């Protein structure tokens, strides 16, 4: 267990006696079951670890500033009087003002926004030099982090972090102001989490169990990770491949003899039967991977922690909306490049299988993880009702996005998404 960021709280002189008494009972423990039963007095001006009371209000200047940039972009790319000049656009004072606002609100040592010089095609209405909407960050830390947490959110009180934000014009064009803020918050979440910046918490936890008397506590997913690192398994696999290649010759000979006496229609039916069988086997394998995997939550995965950071500011549903839009974009790329539906379905299953071994997991993992955080908040007696009303509103929006994954994609994708969603729900019931 770890605390995401160090707590430094300095009450005003008038509040000192009352709030010092409260802070003695206050805990940043990430597990709700450890909430003290003795905590009877709730002050809704104190950060509760699960949600920033005024985080959404604090981010409104950023939302407004990004809205101005989007308006300027729309004006210039739709200007019939001349060709869009990306170099001139990126030199707008609006970007300098956005950097200053981010630096002021979060206490970062510096914030720099770096452009991508994208040419705009007025016919296709796309930035032709951008393969996809892009937003990512790099950062450096000059001092030890002494982060101040208030009801407004995180503040880098030692001005430790210098941020470099790389963002494409297609990103500004494709997403709403709130969605862009959600993505920025997600990236900030990666930067301010010292437990995950230096080394992954999950790997440390697995290693500590494996090297001590806690080996019996290893989960199925953790055992799988350890086994994947053992060299001797690669040797065994190589021997099995050599053995299999020996009997492969006889299988091939029998297949040729059987094909000689089989009609073309029967061959097609058999081919389709085998395709469906292989597809179902891969679906079963995907289910098994999900069941044996570690729970995708902010305690185990840096991506889930970063998602939750955006959620804590009240932008959980907006983050999920950007994920959904990206999925739709990649789905369109599939349709344009892979015409045959059977090949498309096979590609989707292969991508999902690989994604389950990636730190992001699937979109459904991320959405359901945020939903679980909402549900924990709504059951948390330390969160005031006025904040719970905002949480419920955001949760309802997120549930609408989840419903789109289950009903608004292709029939095959809806089915696969529903399977993943049900597997995750079953896991949650056991928590």
Beta strands, then each sheet from edge to edge (+ up, - down):
strand 1: 110-114
strand 2: 120-121
strand 3: 126-127
strand 4: 135-141
strand 5: 147-150
strand 6: 153-156
strand 7: 161-167
sheet 1: 1+ 7+ 4-
sheet 2: 2+ 3-
sheet 3: 5+ 6-
end
